Amino acid sequence: MNNQTDIKERIRKNLIWKSIFRRDYRNTVRDRAQAVFGNIFLHLHPVQVREGAVRLRFTWGMGGITFFAFIILVITGVVLMFYYHPSIEQAYSDIKDLEFQVPFGVILRNLHRWGAHFMVIVVMIHMFRVFMTGSYKAPRQFNWGIGVILLVLTFLLSFTGYLTPWDQLGFWAITVGTNMGAATPLLGYQGPFSEFLHITPFNDVRFALLGGSRVAGNALLRAYIWHCVAIPLVSVILMFVHFWRVRKDGGISKPQK
Amino acid sequence: MNPFIEIITQPDNIAIVIMIIMVTFFTLWAFQQAFDNDKLIAAGKPVDGENEGLVDTFKPLVRIELIIALVVMVFLTFWSIVVDAPLEEIANPTLTPNPAKAPWYFLGLQELLVYFDPWLAGVVLPTLIIVGLIAIPYIDINPRGNGYYSFEERKFAIVTFSFGFFILWLLLIVIGVFFRGPGWLWYWPWQEWDHSRVVFEPTRDLSNVIGIDSRSLPGFIIGAIVVNGYLVAGMVAPYRYLKKKMPDFLKQFGMIRYLVTTFLFITMMSIPVKMVLWLVFHIKYIWITPWFNV
């Protein structure tokens, strides 16, 4: 017993320990607050929150779960990028390699795919919860709009990821999806009024999406860059705004009557 | 295997099954709490959470976040061990699968292609969904029901949103995933897909019903009157009703907000209208113009 406290004491008095944690934690009001605002990850939170934020029946934790799913997807996504070439010669065999060559490659890919489906599901339920509690009302109108855009970006993240394995499922799903671009009024070659702007299959919205007039190598590269760099970048920035505004608009919404 | 079991247990469709279970559970929970709060309000009592105090973030909130993160991680790991992500044959531009389906969360939009041309189903309506969602806080000026579950205080908002979310978004997704087979024809889950099945459905346009060629000038004029008449009537009729029954509300609501709200609302309602026209009356187009068809 004595020995144990002695070891604990020695670790805590250690120069390295102290350099990391800077101060002792004594479970006082001050230290509990310090634990939150002295920590870069926790300081997203206020020092104190409403009881409702802790009781699951109000928020269901859905916003947090969405963010957690996003983190899982970033981590598994980065690891997957080590094994993947965005070219039509190699993409498919890279996925096959994940299955047969890469240690835990199957689990890695499964986690990424099911995590993506999961994120789409929970982000929709999060929106439903915010609607049902009227939490989009003043002063949170703007943050609801940011949330809608994040919802759309979640769909687009998943959609662009669909093509990356370069299998029949992704290829035709992207073909069906991007064909809609060709129907854009004015800007798609099959859309209404596009003839007035001299729009052809080689200069319309669909061409811009695919980097060509059909789903081929350029489309795969574009999907890959949107999926791994561009959309995550925009999403992360908007998430910062979203979380920031949750705090600035008064935290988890509470009954206002 | 039983086709129903087969379709439900396809790896990607397991996500849809999970979605149905989760959405059902949380919907019931939300409405349960809404009705509970309605009773409290009717009794003049404070709603759930109205008088609650503060707790420290560290550790009550941090603890619950950690627990949820672990539960989610365990759930996803379990899912990933039990079910393998599908990988079909390598992409082959010369071999079109039938049906070629979009990712599941876009199948509601793909389902709309049965009733609308692509420029509406794939571009205009999705854009209006996004714009409409963002507009919700600015057109819903009802100050009540802010920050708690409720139903009685905001019936119109909740019924409208629920119709869009459950019927037009989720139900159409479920139909697209489980009930659409080759040729985008309707298949019950227990029916085998028949790739040679052809359904001849006599199509006609609205003006054909009264014997006028929809591609002629009179047909064009009738179509224009019906489509624009629907829009105008849909925006004028509620105005007259509100003017009579709720003049104060209308004044407070304002003209711009009124126009935006009714436009979004009747656009949304045009989806079930077109569905009925097609499914019941086999009417394909209402208005045919040289540039687009509605």
Chai-1 contact restraints between the chains, C-beta under 6 A:
chainA,res_idxA,chainB,res_idxB,connection_type,confidence,min_distance_angstrom,max_distance_angstrom,comment,restraint_id
A,R32,B,D56,contact,1.0,0.0,6.0,A-B,restraint_1
A,R32,B,F58,contact,1.0,0.0,6.0,A-B,restraint_2
A,A35,B,F58,contact,1.0,0.0,6.0,A-B,restraint_3
A,V36,B,T57,contact,1.0,0.0,6.0,A-B,restraint_4
A,V36,B,F58,contact,1.0,0.0,6.0,A-B,restraint_5
A,H45,B,T57,contact,1.0,0.0,6.0,A-B,restraint_6
A,V47,B,T57,contact,1.0,0.0,6.0,A-B,restraint_7
A,Q48,B,L54,contact,1.0,0.0,6.0,A-B,restraint_8
A,Q48,B,D56,contact,1.0,0.0,6.0,A-B,restraint_9
A,V49,B,T57,contact,1.0,0.0,6.0,A-B,restraint_10
A,V49,B,L61,contact,1.0,0.0,6.0,A-B,restraint_11
A,R50,B,E52,contact,1.0,0.0,6.0,A-B,restraint_12
A,E51,B,E52,contact,1.0,0.0,6.0,A-B,restraint_13
A,E51,B,V55,contact,1.0,0.0,6.0,A-B,restraint_14
A,G52,B,G49,contact,1.0,0.0,6.0,A-B,restraint_15
A,G52,B,E52,contact,1.0,0.0,6.0,A-B,restraint_16
A,V54,B,V55,contact,1.0,0.0,6.0,A-B,restraint_17
A,V54,B,P60,contact,1.0,0.0,6.0,A-B,restraint_18
A,V54,B,L61,contact,1.0,0.0,6.0,A-B,restraint_19
A,V54,B,I64,contact,1.0,0.0,6.0,A-B,restraint_20
A,G61,B,I68,contact,1.0,0.0,6.0,A-B,restraint_21
A,I65,B,V72,contact,1.0,0.0,6.0,A-B,restraint_22
A,F68,B,A69,contact,1.0,0.0,6.0,A-B,restraint_23
A,F68,B,V72,contact,1.0,0.0,6.0,A-B,restraint_24
A,Y92,B,I90,contact,1.0,0.0,6.0,A-B,restraint_25
A,I95,B,L87,contact,1.0,0.0,6.0,A-B,restraint_26
A,I107,B,S80,contact,1.0,0.0,6.0,A-B,restraint_27
A,R109,B,A85,contact,1.0,0.0,6.0,A-B,restraint_28
A,N110,B,S80,contact,1.0,0.0,6.0,A-B,restraint_29
A,N110,B,A85,contact,1.0,0.0,6.0,A-B,restraint_30
A,L111,B,S80,contact,1.0,0.0,6.0,A-B,restraint_31
A,R113,B,A85,contact,1.0,0.0,6.0,A-B,restraint_32
A,W114,B,L76,contact,1.0,0.0,6.0,A-B,restraint_33
A,W114,B,W79,contact,1.0,0.0,6.0,A-B,restraint_34
A,W114,B,S80,contact,1.0,0.0,6.0,A-B,restraint_35
A,G115,B,L76,contact,1.0,0.0,6.0,A-B,restraint_36
A,H117,B,A15,contact,1.0,0.0,6.0,A-B,restraint_37
A,V120,B,Y105,contact,1.0,0.0,6.0,A-B,restraint_38
A,I121,B,M19,contact,1.0,0.0,6.0,A-B,restraint_39
A,I125,B,F26,contact,1.0,0.0,6.0,A-B,restraint_40
A,F131,B,F161,contact,1.0,0.0,6.0,A-B,restraint_41
A,M132,B,A30,contact,1.0,0.0,6.0,A-B,restraint_42
A,M132,B,Y149,contact,1.0,0.0,6.0,A-B,restraint_43
A,T133,B,Y149,contact,1.0,0.0,6.0,A-B,restraint_44
A,G134,B,G145,contact,1.0,0.0,6.0,A-B,restraint_45
A,G134,B,N146,contact,1.0,0.0,6.0,A-B,restraint_46
A,Y136,B,P137,contact,1.0,0.0,6.0,A-B,restraint_47
A,K137,B,N146,contact,1.0,0.0,6.0,A-B,restraint_48
A,Q141,B,P137,contact,1.0,0.0,6.0,A-B,restraint_49
A,W144,B,P137,contact,1.0,0.0,6.0,A-B,restraint_50
A,G145,B,I134,contact,1.0,0.0,6.0,A-B,restraint_51
A,V148,B,L133,contact,1.0,0.0,6.0,A-B,restraint_52
A,V148,B,I134,contact,1.0,0.0,6.0,A-B,restraint_53
A,V152,B,I130,contact,1.0,0.0,6.0,A-B,restraint_54
A,F155,B,Y105,contact,1.0,0.0,6.0,A-B,restraint_55
A,F159,B,P103,contact,1.0,0.0,6.0,A-B,restraint_56
A,Y162,B,P103,contact,1.0,0.0,6.0,A-B,restraint_57
A,P165,B,L87,contact,1.0,0.0,6.0,A-B,restraint_58
A,W166,B,A91,contact,1.0,0.0,6.0,A-B,restraint_59
A,D167,B,L87,contact,1.0,0.0,6.0,A-B,restraint_60
A,D167,B,E88,contact,1.0,0.0,6.0,A-B,restraint_61
A,D167,B,A91,contact,1.0,0.0,6.0,A-B,restraint_62
A,Q168,B,E88,contact,1.0,0.0,6.0,A-B,restraint_63
A,Q168,B,E89,contact,1.0,0.0,6.0,A-B,restraint_64
A,Q168,B,A91,contact,1.0,0.0,6.0,A-B,restraint_65
A,L169,B,E88,contact,1.0,0.0,6.0,A-B,restraint_66
A,F171,B,A91,contact,1.0,0.0,6.0,A-B,restraint_67
A,W172,B,P97,contact,1.0,0.0,6.0,A-B,restraint_68
A,W172,B,A100,contact,1.0,0.0,6.0,A-B,restraint_69
A,A173,B,A102,contact,1.0,0.0,6.0,A-B,restraint_70
A,A173,B,P103,contact,1.0,0.0,6.0,A-B,restraint_71
A,V176,B,A100,contact,1.0,0.0,6.0,A-B,restraint_72
A,V176,B,A102,contact,1.0,0.0,6.0,A-B,restraint_73
A,G177,B,A102,contact,1.0,0.0,6.0,A-B,restraint_74
A,M180,B,P118,contact,1.0,0.0,6.0,A-B,restraint_75
A,M180,B,G122,contact,1.0,0.0,6.0,A-B,restraint_76
A,A183,B,P118,contact,1.0,0.0,6.0,A-B,restraint_77
A,A183,B,W119,contact,1.0,0.0,6.0,A-B,restraint_78
A,A183,B,G122,contact,1.0,0.0,6.0,A-B,restraint_79
A,A183,B,V123,contact,1.0,0.0,6.0,A-B,restraint_80
A,T184,B,V123,contact,1.0,0.0,6.0,A-B,restraint_81
A,P185,B,W119,contact,1.0,0.0,6.0,A-B,restraint_82
A,G191,B,W119,contact,1.0,0.0,6.0,A-B,restraint_83
A,P192,B,W119,contact,1.0,0.0,6.0,A-B,restraint_84
A,P192,B,W291,contact,1.0,0.0,6.0,A-B,restraint_85
A,P192,B,F292,contact,1.0,0.0,6.0,A-B,restraint_86
A,F193,B,W291,contact,1.0,0.0,6.0,A-B,restraint_87
A,S253,B,G147,contact,1.0,0.0,6.0,A-B,restraint_88
A,K254,B,G147,contact,1.0,0.0,6.0,A-B,restraint_89
A,P255,B,V47,contact,1.0,0.0,6.0,A-B,restraint_90
A,P255,B,G49,contact,1.0,0.0,6.0,A-B,restraint_91
A,P255,B,E50,contact,1.0,0.0,6.0,A-B,restraint_92
A,P255,B,G147,contact,1.0,0.0,6.0,A-B,restraint_93
A,P255,B,Y148,contact,1.0,0.0,6.0,A-B,restraint_94
A,Q256,B,N146,contact,1.0,0.0,6.0,A-B,restraint_95
A,Q256,B,G147,contact,1.0,0.0,6.0,A-B,restraint_96
